[in-house]
C-alpha cells in the first residue's frame, strides 16, 4: 500500500512540475530563459542535418541554449570536437 501511495504521489508531483514549467521540446535547454529571450522553432534534427552537411560525423548530445545556438559533440578529421550552430546556420567549432 505504501509503495502504491508513493508512486501515485510521485506521478502527481511530476504532473505538477510539468504544468508549472511547461513542455520542453527535446533538445531545448531546460534552464529558464531570461525575459525577452525567445526559443525559435529550429529542431535538433534540423541542426544535426546542417552539422553533417558541414562535414561533421557522429553528431550527438545536441542541446539548445536560450540564445537559439545548438551545441553538440561530433567527429571531424579523426578527432572528437565540440561544435555550435548559430541561428543563421553557421556551423563552427566551439571556442572560435
Secondary structure, 3 states (H helix, E strand, C coil): CHHHHHHHHHHHHHHHHHHHHCCCCCCECCCCCCCCCCCCCCCHHHHHHHHHHCCCEEEEEEEECCCCCEEEEEEECCEEEEEEECCCCCEEECCC
